[in-house]
């Protein structure tokens, strides 16, 4: 994979996790598909709909699915069930080498890096530990840290603040539209990482 890095005087880098640092989106899709079928969905979950929501907080995704399929869901129950199903697939996770290599190079050059992920904090931290990336990213921002998740800019602005870098000098790595919208709302340039198989 070749990353298309825009020109700019970047002083810090912010990375989404799922589909950007770690190739987990197909696993999240399988977990969502099973969780939604447990919740009453009578068909396969739309992959197009799933991938269009990448980066959004998990509970928000559950609400979008409920509205789309006109289902009455217990959002908390579906949230916990989906995350449990996802963790059952953790042995299939692998890093996205080109992105991780870029992050490691930035750190060796003395520039800060951070993770801003729409996943729940415990799952995000667990994924980083499983992939041996937790020591690389001292700053981790999740929806629990902000009022509004992606596509709002809050998570990226908080990550920039924690890194001590002005938003305009941050470069965001993202795989999905909500994250790219969040980066633009934060006044940050971005790199699209293709995550769909």
C-alpha positions in Angstrom: 0.0 0.0 0.0 1.3 3.5 -1.0 0.1 6.3 1.2 -0.6 9.6 -0.5 0.9 12.1 1.9 -0.2 15.8 1.3 2.4 18.6 1.3 2.6 20.5 4.6 4.7 21.4 7.6 3.3 18.7 9.9 4.3 18.6 13.6 2.0 15.8 14.8 0.1 12.8 13.4 -3.3 11.5 14.5 -4.4 8.0 13.5 -7.7 6.3 13.5 -7.4 2.7 14.7 -9.8 0.3 13.0 -9.1 0.1 9.3 -6.2 2.5 9.6 -3.6 1.1 11.9 -5.1 -2.4 12.2 -7.0 -4.3 9.6 -10.1 -4.9 11.7 -13.0 -3.5 9.6 -14.0 -6.9 8.0 -14.0 -8.4 11.6 -16.2 -5.5 12.9 -18.5 -6.1 10.0 -18.9 -9.8 10.9 -19.5 -9.0 14.6 -22.1 -6.3 13.7 -23.8 -8.7 11.2 -24.2 -11.4 13.9 -25.2 -8.9 16.7 -27.9 -7.3 14.4 -29.2 -10.7 13.5 -29.4 -11.6 17.2 -31.4 -8.3 17.6 -33.9 -9.3 14.9 -32.4 -8.4 11.5 -33.8 -10.9 9.0 -31.1 -10.2 6.3 -27.4 -9.7 5.9 -26.3 -6.3 7.2 -25.5 -4.0 4.3 -21.7 -3.8 3.9 -22.1 -0.4 2.1 -24.0 1.0 5.1 -21.5 -0.5 7.6 -18.4 1.0 5.8 -20.0 4.4 5.4 -20.2 4.7 9.2 -16.5 3.9 9.9 -15.1 5.8 12.8 -18.5 6.7 14.3 -19.0 5.8 18.0 -20.3 2.2 18.4 -23.6 3.2 20.1 -24.2 5.8 17.3 -23.7 3.1 14.7 -26.3 0.9 16.5 -28.8 3.7 16.3 -28.2 4.2 12.6 -28.7 0.5 11.9 -31.9 0.5 14.0 -33.3 3.5 12.0 -32.2 2.1 8.7 -33.8 -1.3 9.3 -36.7 0.0 11.3 -35.8 -2.2 14.3 -36.4 -1.4 18.0 -33.1 -2.1 19.6 -31.7 -2.1 23.1 -28.6 -0.1 22.1 -26.6 -1.0 25.2 -27.3 -4.7 24.8 -26.4 -4.6 21.1 -23.3 -2.6 21.9 -22.0 -5.1 24.4 -22.9 -8.1 22.3 -21.2 -6.7 19.2 -18.0 -5.9 21.1 -17.9 -9.4 22.6 -18.4 -11.0 19.2 -15.6 -8.8 17.9 -13.2 -9.9 20.6 -13.9 -13.5 19.6 -12.2 -12.7 16.2 -9.1 -11.0 17.7 -6.8 -13.8 16.6 -7.5 -12.7 13.0 -6.3 -9.1 13.5 -3.2 -7.8 11.7 -1.5 -4.4 11.5 -1.6 -2.3 8.3 2.2 -2.2 7.8 2.5 1.0 5.7 0.6 3.1 8.3 2.4 1.6 11.3 5.7 2.1 9.6 4.9 5.8 9.0 3.9 6.2 12.7 7.2 4.6 13.9 9.2 6.8 11.6 7.5 9.9 12.9 8.3 8.9 16.5 12.0 8.3 15.7 12.1 11.8 14.1 10.7 13.2 17.4 7.2 14.0 16.2 4.2 13.1 18.4 1.6 10.6 17.3 -1.8 9.8 18.8 -4.9 7.5 18.2 -8.4 9.0 17.9 -10.8 6.0 17.5 -14.6 5.7 17.6 -14.3 2.4 19.5 -14.9 2.0 23.2 -11.7 2.8 25.2 -11.2 -0.8 26.6 -11.5 -2.3 23.1 -9.2 0.3 21.6 -6.6 -0.3 24.3 -6.9 -4.0 24.0 -6.4 -3.9 20.3 -3.3 -1.7 20.6 -1.9 -4.1 23.2 -2.6 -7.2 21.0 -0.9 -5.5 18.1 2.1 -4.3 20.3 1.3 -0.7 19.4 0.3 0.6 22.9 3.8 1.9 23.7 4.0 3.7 20.4 0.9 5.8 21.1 0.9 7.5 24.5 -2.1 9.6 23.6 -5.4 7.8 22.9 -8.7 9.6 22.5 -12.0 7.7 22.4 -15.7 8.9 22.4 -15.7 8.7 26.2 -13.3 11.7 26.2 -15.6 14.1 24.3 -19.1 15.3 23.9 -19.4 14.6 20.2 -17.7 11.8 18.3 -16.8 11.7 14.6 -17.9 13.4 12.3 -17.6 16.2 14.8 -14.0 17.5 15.2 -13.8 17.1 19.0 -11.7 13.9 19.1 -9.1 15.3 16.8 -8.9 18.7 18.5 -8.4 16.9 21.9 -5.7 14.7 20.4 -3.9 17.7 19.0 -4.1 19.5 22.4 -2.8 16.4 24.2 0.1 16.2 21.8 0.8 19.9 22.2 0.5 20.6 18.4 -1.7 23.2 16.7 -4.6 21.6 14.8 -3.4 23.1 11.5 -0.1 21.3 11.9 -1.7 17.9 12.4 -2.1 15.3 9.7 -4.9 12.7 10.2 -4.9 9.1 8.9 -8.4 7.8 8.3 -10.2 5.1 6.4 -13.8 6.4 6.4 -15.9 9.4 5.5 -17.0 10.4 9.1 -13.3 10.6 10.2 -12.4 12.6 7.1 -15.3 15.0 7.8 -14.0 15.3 11.4 -10.5 16.1 10.2 -11.7 18.8 7.8 -14.0 20.3 10.6 -10.8 20.4 12.8 -8.9 22.3 10.1 -6.6 19.3 9.5 -5.3 17.7 6.3 -5.8 14.0 6.0 -4.7 10.8 4.4 -7.2 8.2 3.2 -6.3 4.6 4.1 -8.3 2.1 2.1 -9.9 -0.4 4.5 -12.5 -2.2 2.5 -11.6 -5.7 1.1 
